[in-house]
Amino acid sequence: MARLCTCIVALTVVLTAGCSAGESTESSTTAAKPTSAAAASTDQASVTTAAETTPLPPGGGTPEEQFIAAVRAGGIPIRNDEGLIGTAQRMCDALTAGESVDATAQLGIEEHPWNPDQAKTAVQLAGTLLCPENAGKVAN
């Protein structure tokens, strides 16, 4: 729960900074670019971290962009945005089907270089940002 709160606080800071910037620049409104095929490999060097974030567009962006930013702000490593969103969608489907947070977190462990805590945080973020109908299931 502490990690979720930290992620939500970090997301709020990112969103607030994006909204208070006044002038928007082209780089702040550009969506994340797809990564190369090499980045999709299992090579640990290809994993991006919070230090390599792409700022959100003014207004906070789509739920998917908010989710990606929150995962990065939480220090959870990702290989590419598309794979992360695919995993998050499967997590939402699992939660909707009645799976527990721990069982759903297993998807993240299988698909990404995450430890159990990182995977559980990703489930909580997905349940809050991408499928808010499951927010009550991930609140703990």
N, C-alpha and C positions, 0 to 999 in steps of 0.2 A: 504494500500500500504506500509505503514511503517513496518507493521508486516511481509509482504512478503520480503521486503528488509532485515529486521533483520534475517529472516529465511535463505535467500540466503547467507547472510554474514556468518551466523553460519555454514551452509553447506559447504561453501568454506573453512572455518577454519578447519572443520572436515576433509575434503578431503585433504587439504594441509598437515595437521598433519599426516594423514595416509600415504601420499606419501613421506614425508620427514623423516619418522621414520628409514629408512635405512634397518635394519633387521626386518623381519616380524616374529611375534611370532604366535604360533598356535592359541592363543586366539583371535588375531586380524584378523585371516582369517576364523574363524569359524562363520557360519551363525547363526542367532538368533535361539534359540531352541524354539519349540512350548511350549506354556504354558499349564498348567493343566486345566482340566475342571472347577476347582474351580475358576481359573482366568477368565474364560469366563462368570462367573456369573455377576449379576448386582451389586454386593457388591463393594462399592467405594474403599475398601481396596485392591481390586485386580487390580486397575488401575496403570499402570506404568507411569513414568514421565521421563523428560529429565535426571534426575539424575541416571536412570537405563538404560542408553543407551548401545548398543553393538557397538563397533567400526566398521567402514566400512573396508572391505578388501582393500589392496593396490590397487590403480587405481580407487577407488571410488565405485566399486561394480556395481550391476545391477541397473536399474532405480527404481525398487521396493525397494532395499536397500537404495538408495539415498533418496527416498521419506520417508521411515520410519525414517531415521536419521534426515531429515529436520523437520518432524512433531515433533519428540522428542526434537530437538534443539529449536523449537518454543514453547516448554512447553505445547504442546497440549497432554492431557492424552489419553492413548490408553489401551485397555484391552489385546489385542494380535495382533501380526503382521498379521496373516491371515485375521482376521476380518477387520483390517485397509486397507489392500490391496483390499479386496472385496468391501468395501465402495468406495475406490478410483476408482476402475474400473467402478462402477455404476455411480460415479460422471463424469468420462470421457464419458461414454455413454450418460448421460444427456446433457452434454455440446455439444457433437457431434450432438445430436438430436435438438439442438437449445434452450435448457433451459437457463435461466439467471443464473448468479453466485449465486444470492440470492435464487432462487428456487432450485438450485443444492445443496446449503449449507444445505437445509432442510434435505437432506439424512443423513448428518453427525449429525445433531441434533437428528434425530430419532434413529440412530443406535449407537451413542456414547454419553458419558457424556460431550458433548461440548456445549458451549454457542454460540450464533450466530457469534461472531468474530472469535472464534476458527474454526468453521465450514467453514467460508468463507476463512480463511487462508489455510485450508486443500484443499479446492477447487482450490485455486490459485496454491498451490504446486502440486496438481495432474495434473492440466492443463499445468503446466510448465515442470514437470519431467516425468510424465507417458503418457500423451497424448499431446505432444508438438504442434500438429496440432491445439490445442485449446488455445495455449498460448496468442494469440491476444485477445481472449474473456475474459481472466482472468487478463489482465494486469492492469486494473483499480482498 
